[in-house]
Amino acid sequence: MARTGPKNSALRVLVWLGVILAVMTAVLAGGTMSGHASWAPKLALDLEGGTQMILAPKVEGGSDINEDQLNQAVAIIRQRVDGSGVAEAEISTQSGRNVVVSLPGTPSKETRALIQASADMNFRPVLQAGAGAAVPTESLTPEDKLPKPTAAPTNSSDINWVTPEVYRKFETLDCDNPAQDKQERSDPAAPLVTCEPATATSPAIKYILGPVEVKGSNIKSSSFQLQQGAQGAVTNEWAVNIQFDEQGTAKFKEVTERLYQFFVAAGGESGSDPKAQFAIVLDDQVISAPRSLAVITDGRPQITGGFTEQSAKALSDQLRFGALPISFDIQSEQQISATLGGEQLRMGLLAGVIGLLLVVVYSLFQYRALGFVTIFSLVVAGALTYLAIAILGWTENYRLSLAGVAGLIVAIGQTADSFIVYFERIRDELREGKGLVSAVENGWKRAKRTVLASKAVNLLAALVLYFVAVGNVRGFAFTLGLTAIADLIVVFMFTHPTLQLLARTKFFGEGHKFSGLDPQRLGAVPLYRGAGRIRAADDKPAVVRAKNTGAAAEAERRMTIAERRLAEKQEQLAGSSKSTSKEGK
């Protein structure tokens, strides 16, 4: 039968910790080799500098913007450029009219477009679709072959919306030429001729769309996930989920009932009728035009088809944050220097190094060789935190600010607290005369509850700060929560298994005077006291202080108030018993 003792269990846990570190390192190395990640964490605006853009609002119809609209715009822009709250972007108003957006580094073209995108999001049925290129002049349809409406349109999918003027506009539209002047805002009650821009996997497409049927404001939420197959198994295909409000659900059901009829009439999956498509339009430009494969009655459609994780996330973000009440023009853009700069970062890191050295000195002074367990535990915690920060900078655009550095410094002390609690519990067990192997296991049972309670409080504080604050405070809270999780992983997967192994070594197991676990120095009362005497129930460290002054002071100092009172009561009873015995004689 295979051995499954604490030693083997400890080795397995340490191996798993090594696997976690190796996987995180491999992930970051892969991202770095592909050019998407970096071994160094991303820095925030206060440490790196970046780009400042001043946005001027544009209100549909030319009406004045009010303060509530501007504040709502700021909140939504903040969600657009920093949805997770850890990219350290700064968004504020200026003179009650403009919005100032400051971003670390140089924002991408996609980020600029996301900031400027207005709330003109809606859903229109597709009437006709074609290749994005414009039709050459010599190939334009003759007047006698242009479509002629035969009656007034009865619904938004009615082909009678396509007039000769609309069709001419469709033929001459060049979706392959992004330099065209932007069209004016369309009439939601009229058909629209527009484009779906080309992507890395598909060419540009142009459309004739019917009038608006569902507005973007009817979207409650959106998300993206891996698609589930017919048997419930997760596939490798990404999908985007939408949830409509009550009004949107009723309208969307009505629309999909009509579009599904076109889908069935065209032969289902094998057919192709553009009138079975429903275009999602943002700023009069199609961002997706899926087919209606069923009647959606619950207001929770799912969009599938050729998404990558990045494209699914981009569409989900456009849907979720597409209800901005105003659009913006970038009035000015300039590079700004770091508000704090490298000197402050160096000072912050120096403060962290000093704090770390003080913890190391204290650990070695207080716990001697056992203090090296604290040092190596801090190294492992630091490696986990560093890899996590670098990976999150790549995947979630997390940026380390000076407030985040402060969170890391605070975490050094909190992490050391966990080790101290555990070590003191082990020492308490040794003072009671137990062997080190037993003391490690019993001490862990007692310390584990305290460590979990402490980290739960830290995580709760971090969550509250993260959700109620903005800007740098959210970055501090995120870092604080991240280090608390790293601390738990290290205590459970490194510190405890390491002590399980060290307890079986001669140096620690026999209580060498430099091990930090010398029972005699701790004032322990051995089980066998020599000359045939066995430790009595009342032989606790408090009784030993009369025989060992140095150990006595240490034992008494570590007693709780209840333990001191119990020891005093036992001494009084012992003294009373001796007096009675003398009187009897």
C-alpha positions, 0 to 999 in steps of 0.5 A: 500500500502506498504511503500517504503520511504527512511527509508525502502529502507535504511533498505533493502540495509543494509540487503543486505549488511549483506547477502553479508557478511554472504555468504562470511563468509559461503563460507570461513567457508565451505572451512576451514571445508573441509580443502581447505581454511583457515581463515588467508590469504595466505602470499607471499614469502617475508613474509612466505618463500618457495621453490627455484628450479633451472631448467636446460633447455633441447632443443630438438635435443641437440641444444644450447638455445638462450636468446630469447628462455630462456626469452620466457620460463621464461614468460611461466613458470610465466604464468604456476605457477602464471597465475593470477599474484597474487601468488607472485612467483618469476621467473628469469634467472641465468647466462643466462642458468638456470631458478630460480623459487621461490614459496611461501610454498611447491609446490605440485606435480602437480605444479612441473609437470606443471613447467617441462612440455615441449612444445611437445604438439600435437594431434594424432588419436587413433588407439587402446586403452586398460586397463592400466595394462600390459598383463602377459607374459604367455598371450601374443599374439602368433607371428601368431596372431600379426597384419600384415600390408597389405599396406603402411598407407594412413593417420594417422588413418590407422590401418596399422601403427600397426606393430608386434613390436608396438603391442608387446610394447602396450601389455607389457606397464604397465600404472599402474606403474608410476615408469617406466623409462620415454620414449625418445622423440617420432618421430612425424611421427611414431606411439606412444604407451603411457598412460593416467594416472589414475585419481580419477574418471577413471583408467589408459588407454594405447593407440596406437596413429597414427602420429601427425596431429595437433601441440600444437603451432596451439592452439591460446587459451583455456578456461573452462566453464559450458556447455550449453544444447541444449536449451541454458540453462547452465548445471552443466557439465564443458567443455574445449574450444579450439581455433586453428589458421588458419592453425590448423583450416584447419587441424583439420577440415580435421581430424574431417571429418575422425574421424566422419566417424568412430563415425557414423560407430560405431553407434554414441553415443551408439557405441564405436570405439577408432579410433573416438578418438583424443588424446591430447598428452603432453610430449608423455603422453595422457592428454585427448582423446575425441571422435569426435562427429561432423565435426569441421569447425570453429577451435573451438572444445569443450571437454566435459565429466565428468569434474570437475571444477578443472580438466577442469581448469587443462586441459585448463591450459595445453592446453594454456601454452603447447607451451613452446619451451624447457623442464626443469629438476629440478637440485636442490631444497631447502627451503628458509626463508622469505626475509622480515619475520614476523618483517616487517609484524608486522611493516607494520601492525603497520603502518596500525593501526597508520594510522587507529587511525589517521583517527579515531581521525580526524573523531571524532575531525572534525565530532564529533558523525558523525565520528562514521559512518566513523569508522563503515564504515571502519570496514565494508570495512575491513571485506569485504576486509579481507574475499575477500583476504582469499577467493581469497587465496583459489580459486585463490592462491592470496598471501598477500605480503608486497606490498599488505599490503602497498596497504591496508594502502593506501586504508584506506586514500582513503576510508576515502576520500569518507566519507569526500566528502559525509559529506561535501556535507551534511554540505553544504546543511545544511548551506543553511538552509535545513533540515537534511533529505533533506540535506542527499539526496541532498548531496548524489546526489552531492557526488555520482558523485565525489566518482564514479569519484575518484574510477574510477581513482583508478581502472584505475590506479590499472588495468594499474599497474596490466597489465604492471607490474610483481611480487610484483607490480601486487600484490599491484595493485590487492590489490588497486583495490580490496579495491576500489571495497570494498570502493564503496560497503561500501559507497553505501550499508552502509554509505549512508543508515546509514545516511538516518536512522540517519537523522530521529533520534532526536540526529542528526535530531535536530542538537545536538551540538555534532552530527557534523551536528549542523546548527547553528555551520555550519553558516546556514541561517534558512528559517524562521528568526522570526518576520515574516521574510523569508530568502531572496535569497541573505541570504547565509552563506557569509552574516551571517559572520557579525553576527556570527564570528565563523560560519563566518570563517567556512563558508568563509573557505569552499567557492569556489572562484566563491562563494566568488566572488558572495558573494562580488558582492552581498555585493557591490550591497547591499551597493550601494543600501543602499547608493542610499536610503540614498541619496534619503532621 
